[in-house]
Amino acid sequence: MTVSNILAELRRWTRRRWAIAAAVAAVVGVGLALASGAVAVVDGALGVPGSPWALALTAVGAGMVGLVVASYFATPIGAEATMCDLRWPVLGVIAILLSTDLRADVPMLTGIVRPVVALAAIALLAWAARERLEAERRAVDETGDGDVCTTCRPLLPGVRSRA
């Protein structure tokens, strides 16, 4: 799936999906910033003790998580989310948290490894979003085989899509 196809898919999203994406991105962004210590209250004032790249990657990562989560809602039949779809976004969020952590006395990741892991996490989240959009495209494509996952359980069992 090319970038132009991804953008075309995103243009077809409803306002509800975009609202979900924005709300999830805001919650995840605030949660990551507070959990990692990238934003802190110091002497009664809001401070940003972290590096600018860490804050920027946290914001981009939160936006990617918002897109992935919004892709789970109002999916066409055949593109319903499964438990397997959660693996990569969760690992991406954990990697962003570990790479931007300022609270630990001895961080798990140090030096050049931090930005490399953060960039890998962004790439992983982008890949997960692309895969979800590709699953939707394949579900509505008349020439598709109708891929079926035989090892994963539905993420939202019993919920039927209206799309």
CYANA upper distance limits for C-alpha pairs under 8 A (distance plus 0.5 A):
  1 MET  CA      5 ASN  CA      6.59
  1 MET  CA      6 ILE  CA      7.29
  1 MET  CA    130 ARG  CA      8.08
  1 MET  CA    134 GLU  CA      7.30
  2 THR  CA      6 ILE  CA      6.81
  3 VAL  CA      7 LEU  CA      6.66
  4 SER  CA      8 ALA  CA      6.60
  5 ASN  CA      9 GLU  CA      6.67
  6 ILE  CA     10 LEU  CA      6.72
  6 ILE  CA    130 ARG  CA      7.61
  6 ILE  CA    133 LEU  CA      7.57
  7 LEU  CA     11 ARG  CA      6.66
  8 ALA  CA     12 ARG  CA      7.11
  9 GLU  CA     13 TRP  CA      7.42
  9 GLU  CA    133 LEU  CA      7.54
 13 TRP  CA     17 ARG  CA      6.64
 13 TRP  CA     18 TRP  CA      7.43
 14 THR  CA     18 TRP  CA      7.04
 15 ARG  CA     19 ALA  CA      6.54
 16 ARG  CA     20 ILE  CA      6.70
 17 ARG  CA     21 ALA  CA      6.64
 17 ARG  CA     70 ALA  CA      5.86
 17 ARG  CA     71 SER  CA      7.82
 17 ARG  CA     73 PHE  CA      7.41
 17 ARG  CA     74 ALA  CA      8.36
 18 TRP  CA     22 ALA  CA      6.62
 18 TRP  CA     70 ALA  CA      7.62
 19 ALA  CA     23 ALA  CA      6.58
 20 ILE  CA     24 VAL  CA      6.50
 20 ILE  CA     66 GLY  CA      7.66
 20 ILE  CA     69 VAL  CA      8.22
 20 ILE  CA     70 ALA  CA      6.00
 21 ALA  CA     25 ALA  CA      6.48
 21 ALA  CA     63 GLY  CA      7.91
 21 ALA  CA     65 VAL  CA      8.37
 21 ALA  CA     66 GLY  CA      4.59
 21 ALA  CA     67 LEU  CA      5.67
 21 ALA  CA     68 VAL  CA      8.32
 21 ALA  CA     69 VAL  CA      7.22
 21 ALA  CA     70 ALA  CA      5.49
 22 ALA  CA     26 ALA  CA      6.63
 22 ALA  CA     63 GLY  CA      7.93
 22 ALA  CA     66 GLY  CA      6.73
 23 ALA  CA     27 VAL  CA      6.74
 23 ALA  CA     66 GLY  CA      7.86
 24 VAL  CA     28 VAL  CA      6.46
 24 VAL  CA     62 ALA  CA      8.20
 24 VAL  CA     65 VAL  CA      7.80
 24 VAL  CA     66 GLY  CA      5.36
 24 VAL  CA     69 VAL  CA      7.83
 25 ALA  CA     29 GLY  CA      6.30
 25 ALA  CA     59 ALA  CA      8.49
 25 ALA  CA     62 ALA  CA      5.16
 25 ALA  CA     63 GLY  CA      5.32
 25 ALA  CA     64 MET  CA      8.00
 25 ALA  CA     65 VAL  CA      6.85
 25 ALA  CA     66 GLY  CA      4.97
 25 ALA  CA     67 LEU  CA      8.43
 26 ALA  CA     30 VAL  CA      6.60
 26 ALA  CA     62 ALA  CA      7.62
 26 ALA  CA     63 GLY  CA      8.41
 27 VAL  CA     31 GLY  CA      6.46
 28 VAL  CA     32 LEU  CA      6.42
 28 VAL  CA     62 ALA  CA      5.92
 28 VAL  CA     65 VAL  CA      8.13
 28 VAL  CA     66 GLY  CA      8.44
 29 GLY  CA     33 ALA  CA      6.52
 29 GLY  CA     58 THR  CA      6.89
 29 GLY  CA     59 ALA  CA      6.34
 29 GLY  CA     61 GLY  CA      8.37
 29 GLY  CA     62 ALA  CA      5.50
 29 GLY  CA     63 GLY  CA      8.37
 30 VAL  CA     34 LEU  CA      6.56
 31 GLY  CA     35 ALA  CA      6.40
 32 LEU  CA     36 SER  CA      6.34
 32 LEU  CA     58 THR  CA      7.47
 32 LEU  CA     97 LEU  CA      6.76
 33 ALA  CA     37 GLY  CA      6.43
 33 ALA  CA     38 ALA  CA      5.39
 33 ALA  CA     39 VAL  CA      5.98
 33 ALA  CA     55 LEU  CA      8.01
 33 ALA  CA     58 THR  CA      7.68
 34 LEU  CA     38 ALA  CA      6.92
 34 LEU  CA     39 VAL  CA      6.28
 34 LEU  CA     40 ALA  CA      7.37
 35 ALA  CA     97 LEU  CA      8.03
 35 ALA  CA    101 ASP  CA      8.18
 36 SER  CA     97 LEU  CA      6.47
 36 SER  CA     98 LEU  CA      8.23
 36 SER  CA    100 THR  CA      6.48
 36 SER  CA    101 ASP  CA      4.71
 36 SER  CA    102 LEU  CA      6.11
 36 SER  CA    103 ARG  CA      6.62
 37 GLY  CA     49 PRO  CA      8.18
 37 GLY  CA     50 GLY  CA      7.96
 37 GLY  CA    101 ASP  CA      6.88
 37 GLY  CA    102 LEU  CA      5.70
 37 GLY  CA    103 ARG  CA      6.01
 38 ALA  CA     48 VAL  CA      6.32
 38 ALA  CA     49 PRO  CA      6.55
 38 ALA  CA     50 GLY  CA      5.37
 38 ALA  CA     51 SER  CA      8.43
 38 ALA  CA     54 ALA  CA      8.06
 38 ALA  CA     55 LEU  CA      7.12
 38 ALA  CA    100 THR  CA      7.61
 38 ALA  CA    101 ASP  CA      7.83
 38 ALA  CA    102 LEU  CA      7.11
 39 VAL  CA     46 LEU  CA      7.61
 39 VAL  CA     47 GLY  CA      6.33
 39 VAL  CA     48 VAL  CA      5.21
 39 VAL  CA     49 PRO  CA      7.13
 39 VAL  CA     50 GLY  CA      7.85
 40 ALA  CA     46 LEU  CA      6.36
 40 ALA  CA     47 GLY  CA      5.81
 40 ALA  CA     48 VAL  CA      6.83
 40 ALA  CA     49 PRO  CA      7.78
 41 VAL  CA     45 ALA  CA      5.84
 41 VAL  CA     46 LEU  CA      5.00
 41 VAL  CA     47 GLY  CA      6.28
 42 VAL  CA     46 LEU  CA      6.75
 42 VAL  CA     47 GLY  CA      6.68
 50 GLY  CA     54 ALA  CA      7.11
 50 GLY  CA     55 LEU  CA      7.53
 50 GLY  CA    100 THR  CA      8.27
 50 GLY  CA    102 LEU  CA      7.51
 51 SER  CA     55 LEU  CA      7.17
 52 PRO  CA     56 ALA  CA      6.66
 53 TRP  CA     57 LEU  CA      6.50
 53 TRP  CA    115 PRO  CA      8.35
 54 ALA  CA     58 THR  CA      6.53
 54 ALA  CA     99 SER  CA      8.35
 54 ALA  CA    100 THR  CA      6.07
 54 ALA  CA    115 PRO  CA      8.12
 54 ALA  CA    118 ALA  CA      8.44
 55 LEU  CA     59 ALA  CA      6.76
 55 LEU  CA    100 THR  CA      8.45
 56 ALA  CA     60 VAL  CA      6.75
 57 LEU  CA     61 GLY  CA      6.34
 57 LEU  CA     96 ILE  CA      8.25
 57 LEU  CA    118 ALA  CA      7.36
 57 LEU  CA    119 LEU  CA      8.07
 57 LEU  CA    122 ILE  CA      7.97
 58 THR  CA     62 ALA  CA      6.52
 58 THR  CA     96 ILE  CA      7.19
 58 THR  CA    100 THR  CA      8.33
 59 ALA  CA     63 GLY  CA      6.74
 60 VAL  CA     64 MET  CA      6.76
 60 VAL  CA    122 ILE  CA      7.86
 61 GLY  CA     65 VAL  CA      6.70
 61 GLY  CA     92 GLY  CA      8.45
 61 GLY  CA     93 VAL  CA      7.83
 61 GLY  CA     96 ILE  CA      7.84
 61 GLY  CA    121 ALA  CA      8.14
 61 GLY  CA    122 ILE  CA      6.15
 61 GLY  CA    125 LEU  CA      7.57
 62 ALA  CA     66 GLY  CA      6.67
 63 GLY  CA     67 LEU  CA      6.88
 64 MET  CA     68 VAL  CA      6.79
 64 MET  CA    122 ILE  CA      8.10
 64 MET  CA    125 LEU  CA      6.40
 64 MET  CA    126 ALA  CA      6.83
 64 MET  CA    129 ALA  CA      7.56
 65 VAL  CA     69 VAL  CA      6.60
 65 VAL  CA     89 PRO  CA      7.09
 65 VAL  CA     93 VAL  CA      8.35
 65 VAL  CA    125 LEU  CA      7.21
 66 GLY  CA     70 ALA  CA      6.51
 67 LEU  CA     71 SER  CA      6.68
 67 LEU  CA    129 ALA  CA      6.97
 68 VAL  CA     72 TYR  CA      7.52
 68 VAL  CA     89 PRO  CA      8.01
 68 VAL  CA    125 LEU  CA      8.30
 68 VAL  CA    128 ALA  CA      7.37
 68 VAL  CA    129 ALA  CA      5.43
 68 VAL  CA    132 ARG  CA      7.56
 69 VAL  CA     73 PHE  CA      8.04
 71 SER  CA     75 THR  CA      7.46
 71 SER  CA    129 ALA  CA      8.23
 71 SER  CA    132 ARG  CA      7.03
 71 SER  CA    133 LEU  CA      7.67
 72 TYR  CA     80 GLU  CA      7.40
 72 TYR  CA     81 ALA  CA      6.06
 73 PHE  CA    161 SER  CA      8.39
 74 ALA  CA    161 SER  CA      5.89
 74 ALA  CA    162 ARG  CA      6.70
 74 ALA  CA    163 ALA  CA      6.19
 75 THR  CA     79 ALA  CA      6.37
 75 THR  CA     80 GLU  CA      6.39
 75 THR  CA    136 GLU  CA      7.34
 75 THR  CA    161 SER  CA      6.55
 75 THR  CA    162 ARG  CA      8.36
 75 THR  CA    163 ALA  CA      6.70
 76 PRO  CA     80 GLU  CA      7.60
 76 PRO  CA    136 GLU  CA      6.94
 76 PRO  CA    139 ALA  CA      7.16
 76 PRO  CA    140 VAL  CA      7.45
 76 PRO  CA    161 SER  CA      7.04
 76 PRO  CA    162 ARG  CA      8.20
 76 PRO  CA    163 ALA  CA      5.70
 77 ILE  CA    139 ALA  CA      7.24
 77 ILE  CA    140 VAL  CA      8.48
 77 ILE  CA    161 SER  CA      7.12
 77 ILE  CA    163 ALA  CA      7.91
 78 GLY  CA    136 GLU  CA      8.14
 78 GLY  CA    139 ALA  CA      5.65
 78 GLY  CA    146 GLY  CA      7.39
 78 GLY  CA    147 ASP  CA      8.37
 78 GLY  CA    148 VAL  CA      8.39
 79 ALA  CA    132 ARG  CA      8.46
 79 ALA  CA    135 ALA  CA      6.07
 79 ALA  CA    136 GLU  CA      5.66
 79 ALA  CA    138 ARG  CA      8.48
 79 ALA  CA    139 ALA  CA      6.17
 80 GLU  CA    154 PRO  CA      7.61
 80 GLU  CA    155 LEU  CA      8.34
 81 ALA  CA     85 ASP  CA      6.80
 81 ALA  CA    154 PRO  CA      6.59
 81 ALA  CA    155 LEU  CA      5.96
 81 ALA  CA    156 LEU  CA      7.84
 82 THR  CA     86 LEU  CA      7.93
 82 THR  CA    152 CYS  CA      6.40
 82 THR  CA    153 ARG  CA      6.01
 82 THR  CA    154 PRO  CA      4.66
 82 THR  CA    155 LEU  CA      4.88
 82 THR  CA    156 LEU  CA      8.12
 83 MET  CA     87 ARG  CA      8.02
 83 MET  CA    152 CYS  CA      6.39
 83 MET  CA    153 ARG  CA      6.17
 83 MET  CA    154 PRO  CA      6.54
 83 MET  CA    155 LEU  CA      5.50
 84 CYS  CA    152 CYS  CA      6.23
 84 CYS  CA    153 ARG  CA      8.17
 85 ASP  CA     89 PRO  CA      8.22
 85 ASP  CA    128 ALA  CA      8.29
 85 ASP  CA    132 ARG  CA      8.49
 86 LEU  CA     90 VAL  CA      6.60
 87 ARG  CA     91 LEU  CA      6.75
 88 TRP  CA     92 GLY  CA      6.54
 88 TRP  CA    124 LEU  CA      7.21
 88 TRP  CA    125 LEU  CA      7.43
 88 TRP  CA    128 ALA  CA      6.89
 89 PRO  CA     93 VAL  CA      6.74
 89 PRO  CA    124 LEU  CA      7.88
 89 PRO  CA    125 LEU  CA      6.15
 89 PRO  CA    128 ALA  CA      7.08
 90 VAL  CA     94 ILE  CA      6.75
 91 LEU  CA     95 ALA  CA      6.58
 91 LEU  CA    121 ALA  CA      8.18
 92 GLY  CA     96 ILE  CA      6.73
 92 GLY  CA    121 ALA  CA      5.06
 92 GLY  CA    122 ILE  CA      7.38
 92 GLY  CA    124 LEU  CA      6.58
 92 GLY  CA    125 LEU  CA      6.36
 93 VAL  CA     97 LEU  CA      6.68
 93 VAL  CA    121 ALA  CA      7.70
 94 ILE  CA     98 LEU  CA      6.65
 95 ALA  CA     99 SER  CA      6.52
 95 ALA  CA    117 VAL  CA      7.03
 95 ALA  CA    118 ALA  CA      6.91
 95 ALA  CA    121 ALA  CA      6.22
 96 ILE  CA    100 THR  CA      6.60
 96 ILE  CA    117 VAL  CA      7.90
 96 ILE  CA    118 ALA  CA      5.72
 96 ILE  CA    121 ALA  CA      6.59
 96 ILE  CA    122 ILE  CA      8.42
 97 LEU  CA    101 ASP  CA      6.32
 98 LEU  CA    107 PRO  CA      8.44
 98 LEU  CA    108 MET  CA      7.43
 98 LEU  CA    109 LEU  CA      7.33
 98 LEU  CA    114 ARG  CA      8.43
 99 SER  CA    109 LEU  CA      6.68
 99 SER  CA    113 VAL  CA      8.40
 99 SER  CA    114 ARG  CA      5.12
 99 SER  CA    115 PRO  CA      7.20
 99 SER  CA    117 VAL  CA      6.69
 99 SER  CA    118 ALA  CA      6.10
100 THR  CA    114 ARG  CA      7.58
100 THR  CA    118 ALA  CA      8.15
101 ASP  CA    107 PRO  CA      7.28
102 LEU  CA    107 PRO  CA      7.73
103 ARG  CA    107 PRO  CA      8.40
109 LEU  CA    113 VAL  CA      6.67
109 LEU  CA    114 ARG  CA      6.09
110 THR  CA    114 ARG  CA      6.24
112 ILE  CA    116 VAL  CA      7.00
113 VAL  CA    117 VAL  CA      6.48
114 ARG  CA    118 ALA  CA      6.69
115 PRO  CA    119 LEU  CA      6.55
116 VAL  CA    120 ALA  CA      6.67
117 VAL  CA    121 ALA  CA      6.59
118 ALA  CA    122 ILE  CA      6.85
119 LEU  CA    123 ALA  CA      6.71
120 ALA  CA    124 LEU  CA      6.59
121 ALA  CA    125 LEU  CA      6.68
122 ILE  CA    126 ALA  CA      6.59
123 ALA  CA    127 TRP  CA      6.59
124 LEU  CA    128 ALA  CA      6.69
125 LEU  CA    129 ALA  CA      6.72
126 ALA  CA    130 ARG  CA      6.65
127 TRP  CA    131 GLU  CA      6.60
128 ALA  CA    132 ARG  CA      6.80
129 ALA  CA    133 LEU  CA      6.79
130 ARG  CA    134 GLU  CA      6.49
131 GLU  CA    135 ALA  CA      6.57
132 ARG  CA    136 GLU  CA      6.95
133 LEU  CA    137 ARG  CA      6.76
134 GLU  CA    138 ARG  CA      6.61
135 ALA  CA    139 ALA  CA      6.60
136 GLU  CA    140 VAL  CA      7.01
137 ARG  CA    141 ASP  CA      6.46
138 ARG  CA    144 GLY  CA      6.21
138 ARG  CA    146 GLY  CA      7.55
139 ALA  CA    144 GLY  CA      7.58
139 ALA  CA    146 GLY  CA      6.72
140 VAL  CA    144 GLY  CA      8.43
153 ARG  CA    157 PRO  CA      8.48
